[in-house]
């Protein structure tokens, strides 16, 4: 009798796990204000997506024509094409893939590579508003998280 209950409970747990697996794969972002995200980012830009180049099964290089630079002006200039590494699947917080659309992005620097994800996407207008209210001197926190989980 006890073995039958354990088997039933185990089966129920397995079915519940399968039923919720789809939602577990969804991207979720830690809440942060645009001003906080701007302060944590190595760069912040508005760019138009011009291409997406796959890099293996899990990553892709998203190429943007830069329209405006809010942080990172020492390394990024309007008009240039900037490559940003991200996941290739939406469930892994990939960047949006709508060609020709303008996006505001918070970028992180990893050596010679810029990286971002869905948690680093903001409307160009909200980025402009955040930059207007940001103090001129930026202090980067000691530890920087990606914001995605």
Secondary structure, 3 states (H helix, E strand, C coil): CHHHHHHHHHHHHHHHHHHHHHHHCCCCECCCCHHHHHHHCCEEEEEEEEEEEEECCCEEEEEEEEEEEEECCCCCCCCCEEEEEEECCHHHCCCCCCCCCEEEEEEEEECCEEECCHHHEECHHHHHHHHHCCCCCCCCCCCCCCCEC
